[in-house]
Amino acid sequence: MQAPSNPNVVVQSHPFFSTNELENEPPLTRKRTKGPLETAFQNESRDIVDQDIERCICANGLAFNVVHSPYWKQMIKSVNEAPRGYKGPGYEKVHGTLLDKEVNRVEDALKPIRDSWTETGVTIVSDGWKDAKNRPLINVIAVSPKGAIFLKVVDCEGQVKDGQFIAEILISAIESVGPRNVVQVITDNARNCRAAGLLVEERYDHIFWTPCVVHSLNLMLQRIETKIKWIRDVYAEAEDIQMFITNHHMSQGIFRSFSNLEILKVVETCFASNTIVLRRLVKVRVALCNMVISNNWIVWKQSSSEKAEKIRERILNEKLWDLVTYLLSIIEPIMSMIRYTDMDRPFIGEIYDGIDSMLEKIKFTINAKENDPEEKFFK
């Protein structure tokens, strides 16, 4: 056998090709191609592995979006690169030494953030929420320009969440971080949180309390809804339309035959929940009108209650939709400000300018409406 001209290329005999054929073939095309049988076996093996992974996810109640996690992808990569015959860690190792190593790794990753607190200062942020078991919880987070660190969560079940109780939670967090490092505390603008903020300011001369801007804007929307009668009536009529359609399977089925969008049913705890529902009703207005004039609605209405006829009249009422459009033009500057402020970055100076611009837009919209009896509310 004649040696190849290129000493770096090793030519081996092949049962289906002669040596001359291999020598004449370009080096880059000498890769062995997989036959259809080998490819079929590999695809079958992959399917078995995929099904085992799916079974593990389902059997242990894992969220399906876990496959989007970068840690999931890193785990699969590490398993593929593991030595032959690798077996996963046992229970003792997972909840013992491996857990300790992971805790230490997280602490090491957070150390640069903690070390920067003496230079940049810290903001203590607290908020209340409920878990899957409907237990009231309060979480506390330390925020600095380097990043945010979750400090703790307090189970408030059976506790009265008054100002004193919340203040004790905030003071405990301040002491754990170091009072000298804390610049301010941020909570909701509720009465109990406001009282807690004042107690913190009394104890620490250099720490001040700041209400959450997004929550304050949401309270502004709620005040508008409750203090102005015609706005309250518009929300009530829109809610009746939304509740009637979503609570009756027949009306919902008829509506879905005319619209690809659903009518939203937003929880009350969501910011600007009524406005979100109202905006969706405007988007599906044509579908709502087509629904109530369709033969299916007329046939179903004859066997349903008088409520269906009232809903039909409201949907076909042009005056109601004019009021909805006018209301949304008033609310939109507030909604834009909520979206703008709901960000994870420091921009308190921009917020003051944004609030002034928001109020000017609202005044301009109302002043453009002739003979509006509610105009004085915004002045």
C-alpha positions as CSV (number, residue, x, y, z in Angstrom):
1,M,0.0,0.0,0.0
2,Q,1.4,3.3,-1.0
3,A,1.7,6.0,1.7
4,P,-0.5,9.0,1.3
5,S,1.1,12.2,0.1
6,N,-0.2,14.0,3.2
7,P,1.6,12.5,6.3
8,N,-1.2,13.8,8.6
9,V,-3.9,11.8,6.8
10,V,-4.2,8.1,7.8
11,V,-5.8,5.9,5.2
12,Q,-7.4,2.7,6.4
13,S,-8.8,-0.1,4.3
14,H,-12.6,-0.2,3.9
15,P,-14.6,-3.4,3.0
16,F,-16.6,-1.6,0.3
17,F,-14.0,0.7,-1.2
18,S,-10.6,0.1,-2.7
19,T,-7.5,1.9,-1.4
20,N,-7.2,3.8,-4.6
21,E,-10.7,5.2,-4.3
22,L,-10.0,6.4,-0.8
23,E,-6.8,8.0,-1.8
24,N,-8.4,9.9,-4.7
25,E,-11.2,11.2,-2.5
26,P,-10.8,14.7,-1.0
27,P,-9.8,14.5,2.7
28,L,-12.8,16.6,3.9
29,T,-15.3,14.1,2.4
30,R,-13.9,10.9,4.0
31,K,-16.4,11.0,6.9
32,R,-18.3,7.8,7.4
33,T,-22.0,8.4,6.7
34,K,-24.6,6.7,9.0
35,G,-26.7,4.1,7.3
36,P,-30.5,4.2,7.5
37,L,-30.6,1.3,10.0
38,E,-28.1,3.0,12.4
39,T,-30.0,6.3,12.1
40,A,-33.3,4.5,12.9
41,F,-31.8,2.9,16.0
42,Q,-30.4,6.2,17.2
43,N,-33.7,7.9,16.7
44,E,-35.4,5.2,18.7
45,S,-32.9,5.5,21.5
46,R,-33.5,9.2,21.7
47,D,-37.3,8.7,21.8
48,I,-36.9,6.3,24.7
49,V,-34.7,8.8,26.6
50,D,-37.2,11.7,25.8
51,Q,-40.1,9.6,27.1
52,D,-38.2,8.7,30.3
53,I,-37.6,12.4,30.9
54,E,-41.2,13.2,30.2
55,R,-42.3,10.5,32.6
56,C,-40.0,11.9,35.4
57,I,-41.5,15.4,34.9
58,C,-45.1,14.2,35.1
59,A,-44.5,11.7,37.9
60,N,-42.9,14.4,40.1
61,G,-45.2,17.3,39.3
62,L,-42.5,19.4,37.7
63,A,-43.5,22.5,35.7
64,F,-43.1,21.9,31.9
65,N,-41.3,25.2,31.5
66,V,-38.4,23.8,33.5
67,V,-37.0,22.7,30.1
68,H,-36.5,26.4,29.3
69,S,-34.2,26.8,32.3
70,P,-30.5,27.3,31.6
71,Y,-29.8,25.0,34.5
72,W,-31.8,22.2,32.8
73,K,-29.8,22.6,29.6
74,Q,-26.5,22.6,31.6
75,M,-27.7,19.4,33.4
76,I,-28.4,17.6,30.1
77,K,-25.0,18.7,28.8
78,S,-23.2,17.5,31.9
79,V,-24.9,14.1,31.7
80,N,-23.9,13.7,28.1
81,E,-20.3,14.5,28.9
82,A,-20.3,12.3,32.1
83,P,-18.1,9.2,32.2
84,R,-19.5,5.9,30.8
85,G,-21.7,4.2,33.3
86,Y,-22.4,7.4,35.3
87,K,-25.1,7.1,38.0
88,G,-26.9,10.0,39.5
89,P,-26.4,11.0,43.1
90,G,-28.4,9.4,45.9
91,Y,-30.8,10.9,48.3
92,E,-28.1,11.3,51.1
93,K,-25.7,13.1,48.8
94,V,-28.4,15.4,47.2
95,H,-29.7,16.7,50.5
96,G,-26.3,16.6,52.2
97,T,-23.0,17.5,50.7
98,L,-24.3,18.6,47.3
99,L,-26.8,20.9,48.9
100,D,-24.1,22.4,51.1
101,K,-21.8,23.0,48.1
102,E,-24.7,24.7,46.3
103,V,-25.4,27.0,49.2
104,N,-21.8,27.9,49.4
105,R,-21.7,28.6,45.7
106,V,-24.7,30.9,46.0
107,E,-23.2,32.7,49.0
108,D,-19.9,33.2,47.0
109,A,-21.9,34.6,44.1
110,L,-23.7,37.1,46.4
111,K,-20.6,38.2,48.2
112,P,-19.7,41.0,45.7
113,I,-23.2,42.4,46.0
114,R,-23.0,42.4,49.9
115,D,-19.6,43.9,49.8
116,S,-20.9,46.8,47.7
117,W,-23.5,47.8,50.2
118,T,-21.2,50.0,52.2
119,E,-20.4,52.1,49.1
120,T,-23.7,52.2,47.2
121,G,-26.3,51.8,50.1
122,V,-29.3,49.5,50.2
123,T,-33.0,49.8,49.7
124,I,-35.2,47.4,51.7
125,V,-38.2,46.4,49.6
126,S,-41.2,44.6,51.1
127,D,-44.5,43.3,49.7
128,G,-47.3,41.1,50.7
129,W,-48.7,38.1,48.7
130,K,-50.3,34.7,49.1
131,D,-49.0,31.3,48.3
132,A,-50.7,28.3,46.7
133,K,-52.3,27.4,50.1
134,N,-53.7,31.0,50.4
135,R,-51.4,31.8,53.3
136,P,-50.6,35.5,53.8
137,L,-46.9,36.1,53.4
138,I,-44.6,39.1,53.5
139,N,-41.3,39.0,51.6
140,V,-38.3,41.2,52.2
141,I,-35.6,42.0,49.5
142,A,-32.4,44.1,49.7
143,V,-31.9,46.1,46.5
144,S,-28.7,47.9,45.4
145,P,-27.2,49.0,42.1
146,K,-25.2,45.7,42.0
147,G,-28.4,43.6,42.2
148,A,-31.2,42.3,44.5
149,I,-30.9,39.7,47.2
150,F,-33.9,37.9,48.8
151,L,-33.6,38.2,52.5
152,K,-36.6,36.3,54.0
153,V,-40.3,35.6,53.9
154,V,-42.6,35.9,56.9
155,D,-45.7,33.8,57.4
156,C,-48.4,36.1,58.6
157,E,-51.1,33.5,59.2
158,G,-53.0,34.4,62.4
159,Q,-51.3,37.7,62.7
160,V,-52.8,41.2,62.5
161,K,-50.8,43.0,59.8
162,D,-50.9,46.4,61.4
163,G,-48.2,49.1,61.2
164,Q,-46.3,47.8,64.3
165,F,-46.1,44.2,63.0
166,I,-44.8,45.3,59.5
167,A,-42.4,47.8,61.1
168,E,-40.9,45.0,63.2
169,I,-40.3,43.0,60.0
170,L,-38.6,45.9,58.3
171,I,-36.5,46.7,61.4
172,S,-35.3,43.1,61.6
173,A,-34.3,43.3,57.9
174,I,-32.5,46.6,58.5
175,E,-30.5,45.2,61.4
176,S,-29.5,42.1,59.4
177,V,-28.2,44.3,56.6
178,G,-26.7,46.9,58.8
179,P,-28.5,50.2,59.6
180,R,-25.6,52.2,58.2
181,N,-26.0,50.5,54.8
182,V,-29.7,51.2,54.5
183,V,-30.9,54.3,52.7
184,Q,-34.7,53.8,52.4
185,V,-37.5,51.2,52.7
186,I,-40.2,50.8,50.1
187,T,-43.6,49.3,50.7
188,D,-47.2,49.6,49.4
189,N,-49.0,52.8,50.0
190,A,-51.6,51.2,52.2
191,R,-52.4,52.7,55.6
192,N,-50.7,50.0,57.6
193,C,-47.6,50.1,55.4
194,R,-47.5,53.9,55.7
195,A,-47.7,53.6,59.5
196,A,-44.9,51.1,59.4
197,G,-42.7,53.5,57.3
198,L,-43.2,56.3,59.8
199,L,-42.2,54.0,62.7
200,V,-39.0,53.1,60.8
201,E,-38.2,56.8,60.2
202,E,-38.7,57.5,63.9
203,R,-36.2,54.8,64.8
204,Y,-33.5,55.7,62.2
205,D,-32.9,59.3,61.4
206,H,-31.1,58.6,58.1
207,I,-33.6,56.1,56.7
208,F,-36.8,57.3,55.0
209,W,-39.9,55.5,53.7
210,T,-41.0,55.6,50.1
211,P,-44.3,54.4,48.8
212,C,-44.4,52.1,45.8
213,V,-45.1,54.2,42.7
214,V,-47.0,51.5,40.8
215,H,-49.2,50.8,43.9
216,S,-49.9,54.5,44.3
217,L,-51.0,54.8,40.7
218,N,-53.2,51.8,41.1
219,L,-54.8,53.5,44.1
220,M,-55.4,56.6,42.0
221,L,-57.3,54.4,39.5
222,Q,-59.4,52.9,42.3
223,R,-60.2,56.4,43.6
224,I,-61.3,57.5,40.1
225,E,-63.5,54.4,39.9
226,T,-65.2,55.0,43.2
227,K,-65.5,58.8,43.3
228,I,-67.0,59.5,39.9
229,K,-70.5,58.2,39.3
230,W,-70.5,57.9,35.5
231,I,-67.2,56.1,35.6
232,R,-68.4,53.7,38.3
233,D,-71.6,53.0,36.1
234,V,-69.5,52.3,33.0
235,Y,-67.3,49.8,34.9
236,A,-70.4,48.2,36.4
237,E,-72.1,47.7,33.0
238,A,-68.9,46.4,31.4
239,E,-68.5,44.0,34.3
240,D,-72.1,42.8,33.8
241,I,-71.3,42.0,30.1
242,Q,-68.1,40.2,31.1
243,M,-69.6,38.2,33.9
244,F,-72.7,37.2,31.9
245,I,-70.7,35.8,28.9
246,T,-68.0,34.1,31.0
247,N,-70.5,32.5,33.4
248,H,-72.8,31.0,30.8
249,H,-71.4,28.2,28.6
250,M,-73.9,28.8,25.9
251,S,-73.2,32.6,25.5
252,Q,-69.5,31.9,25.8
253,G,-69.7,29.3,23.0
254,I,-71.6,31.7,20.8
255,F,-69.1,34.4,21.4
256,R,-66.1,32.1,20.6
257,S,-67.7,31.4,17.2
258,F,-67.2,35.1,16.4
259,S,-63.9,35.9,18.1
260,N,-60.5,34.4,18.5
261,L,-59.8,36.5,21.6
262,E,-61.2,35.6,25.0
263,I,-63.0,38.0,27.3
264,L,-60.6,38.5,30.2
265,K,-61.6,37.8,33.8
266,V,-58.8,39.5,35.8
267,V,-58.4,39.0,39.6
268,E,-59.0,42.0,41.8
269,T,-55.4,42.0,43.1
270,C,-54.1,42.7,39.6
271,F,-53.2,46.4,39.0
272,A,-55.8,48.2,36.9
273,S,-57.9,45.1,36.6
274,N,-61.1,46.9,35.6
275,T,-59.3,48.8,32.9
276,I,-57.7,45.7,31.5
277,V,-61.2,44.1,31.2
278,L,-62.5,47.3,29.6
279,R,-59.8,47.4,27.0
280,R,-60.4,43.8,26.0
281,L,-64.1,44.5,25.6
282,V,-63.3,47.3,23.1
283,K,-61.1,44.9,21.1
284,V,-63.9,42.4,20.8
285,R,-66.7,44.9,20.3
286,V,-67.4,43.8,16.8
287,A,-67.6,40.1,17.9
288,L,-69.9,41.0,20.7
289,C,-72.3,42.9,18.4
290,N,-72.3,40.0,15.9
291,M,-73.0,37.6,18.7
292,V,-76.1,39.3,20.0
293,I,-77.6,39.8,16.5
294,S,-76.9,36.2,15.4
295,N,-79.6,33.5,15.1
296,N,-77.9,31.4,17.7
297,W,-78.2,34.2,20.3
298,I,-81.9,34.9,19.4
299,V,-82.8,31.2,19.7
300,W,-80.9,30.8,23.0
301,K,-82.3,34.1,24.3
302,Q,-85.9,32.9,24.0
303,S,-85.2,30.2,26.5
304,S,-83.0,32.2,28.8
305,S,-83.7,34.9,31.4
306,E,-84.4,38.6,30.8
307,K,-80.8,39.3,31.6
308,A,-79.8,38.2,28.1
309,E,-82.0,40.9,26.6
310,K,-80.4,43.6,28.9
311,I,-77.0,42.4,27.9
312,R,-77.9,42.7,24.3
313,E,-79.2,46.2,24.7
314,R,-76.0,47.3,26.5
315,I,-73.8,45.8,23.8
316,L,-75.7,47.6,21.0
317,N,-75.8,50.9,23.0
318,E,-73.6,53.4,21.1
319,K,-73.6,55.8,24.1
320,L,-72.0,53.1,26.3
321,W,-69.2,52.6,23.9
322,D,-68.6,56.3,23.6
323,L,-68.3,56.6,27.3
324,V,-65.9,53.6,27.3
325,T,-63.7,55.2,24.7
326,Y,-63.7,58.5,26.6
327,L,-62.9,56.7,29.9
328,L,-60.0,54.8,28.3
329,S,-58.6,58.1,26.9
330,I,-58.5,59.4,30.5
331,I,-57.0,56.2,32.0
332,E,-54.4,55.6,29.3
333,P,-51.9,58.1,30.7
334,I,-52.0,56.4,34.1
335,M,-51.7,53.0,32.5
336,S,-48.7,54.2,30.5
337,M,-47.1,55.5,33.7
338,I,-47.7,52.2,35.4
339,R,-46.0,50.3,32.6
340,Y,-43.1,52.8,32.7
341,T,-42.5,52.7,36.4
342,D,-42.8,48.9,36.7
343,M,-39.1,48.4,35.9
344,D,-36.1,47.3,37.8
345,R,-33.9,50.3,37.6
346,P,-33.4,53.6,39.5
347,F,-35.1,56.6,37.9
348,I,-36.9,58.6,40.7
349,G,-36.1,61.9,38.9
350,E,-37.8,60.7,35.8
351,I,-40.9,59.7,37.8
352,Y,-41.6,63.2,39.0
353,D,-41.5,64.5,35.4
354,G,-43.6,61.6,34.3
355,I,-46.3,62.2,36.9
356,D,-46.5,65.9,35.9
357,S,-46.8,64.9,32.2
358,M,-49.5,62.3,33.1
359,L,-51.6,64.9,34.9
360,E,-51.3,67.4,32.1
361,K,-52.5,64.8,29.5
362,I,-55.5,63.9,31.7
363,K,-56.5,67.5,32.1
364,F,-56.1,68.1,28.4
365,T,-58.4,65.1,27.6
366,I,-61.1,66.2,30.0
367,N,-60.9,69.9,29.0
368,A,-61.4,68.8,25.4
369,K,-64.7,67.2,26.3
370,E,-67.3,70.0,26.3
371,N,-69.6,70.4,29.3
372,D,-68.0,67.6,31.2
373,P,-69.5,67.8,34.8
374,E,-66.5,65.7,36.2
375,E,-63.8,68.1,35.0
376,K,-63.4,69.8,38.4
377,F,-62.3,66.4,40.0
378,F,-58.9,66.6,38.2
379,K,-58.2,70.3,38.9
